[in-house]
């Protein structure tokens, strides 16, 4: 089995990668670090992936995140996905990201998903958090990182 740690560039997602790697060493499992990069410039701006007025290039974000992950967890497998947007009025970028994370967790047969994000760190069920929908899946355990190692 494999441990999955979604990475969005935040300090908490970096801490989640560190914890997943430590846990993987203990259990003898591999770690997959997943970056989900939607084709949504406003989301990228909101997350601090680009500055105001800067052109958003998802491939550049993927490359930057791959380098950051390599620094934190050189033995982890880095995987980048671009979610397919649903044509539903209720679909949001957050829904697309959550759906992608859950799909990858199933694809790799994840035993534990280590979630660390700014929103999941405040509470586990805010509207903008992927923590709650991911934790609803009974196929894997979830470790929510609420504090950085600092």
N, C-alpha and C positions, 0 to 999 in steps of 0.2 A: 504494500500500500504506500501511498504518498501523502505528504503534507502539502497543503496549498496555502499560499499567502498572497492575497491581492495587494498590489502596490500602486499607490496614486501620487507618490512623491512627498507625502506628508511625513512628519516626524513619527507619528504613531504607526503608520504603515511600515516605516523603516524598523521601528522597534518590533513590530510583528514578525518581520523577516528574521531578525536576530533571534527572537524566541522560537520561531519555527525551526531554525537551524540548530539551536541548542537542543531542542526536543528531538529533532531528527537524529542527532548524534546519539542520544540516549536510547532511542528505539530502533536505530539502524534502518531508518527509512530515508527516502529521498525527499527533496523539497522542490516544488515548482512555484516560482514567483510569477504571478500573472498581472500584467498591466492591461487594462481595458481602456482603449483610447477611442472615444466616440468622435464622429465627424461633426462636432458641435462647437464652433468657435466661442460662443457665449459661455459654455460650460468650461472650456479651457481657460478663459479669462477669469471666471469665477474661482477656479481652483488654483490660479496663480501659475499656470503652465505657460502663459504668454502675458506680455504687458499690453496695456491699452494702446491700440493702434498698430501693434505688431501682427504680422500675418501668422495665422495658425497653420502649422504643418504637422499633422499627426505622426508622420514618419520621424520627424525630428524629435518629437516628444518621446516616441518609442526608443530611439537611439539613446537619448539622454537618460531615460529610466533604466535601460539595459546597463549602461555604464555605472549608474548609481547602485544598482543591485549587485553588480560584480564587486564593488567595493565592500558591501555589507556581507554578502554571501557568495563567495567565489565558487563554491561547489554546487550551488543551486542551479536549476534549469530555469532560464528566463523564457517566458512565453508572452507574446503580445497578441491581443485580439482586438478587432474592430467590430463592435456589435452591429448587428443588423437591426435597424429601427423597425418597429412594428407600425403598421399603418392605422392602428387604433387611435382614437382621440384620447384615450386614457394613458397611452404609452408616453413615457418620459425618458429622458436620458438616463436618469437613475434606474428606472425599470429595465432599460436595455442593458445597463452595466450589471445589475443584479442577476438578470436572466443569463448573461454571458458567464458570470462567475459560477453560478449554479451548474450550468451546462459543462463547463470545464471541470468542476469538481466531480461530476459524474463520469466524464470522459476518462479522467485519470484515476478513478476509484479512490478519491481522497478519503483518508481516515479522519483527518482533522483539518479544518479551515481556520487559519489564524488571521483575524480581521483587526486591523488597526487603521482607523481613519478619524479625522477630526470630529465628525458627527457621531460615530460609534463610541468615541471616547467620552462624549458628554452624557449621553443616555443611549440605551440600546434600541429605542424605537422612535427616533425623530423621523419626520417626513423625508428628510434628505439623506438618511443613513441607509447603507446597504446591509448593516449589521443585523437588523431584525428579519428581513426577508431571507437572508442567507441562513440565519439560525433556525428558521422554521423547517428546514429540510432534515428529515430524520436519518438520512443516509450517511451522515458524518457528524462528528462532534465539532463544536465551534469554540474557539478561544478568542475572546474579545480583549484586545489590548487597550487599556484606558490610560496608561501612563508610559512615558518614554523612559529610557534608561538613565536619562540625565538627572 
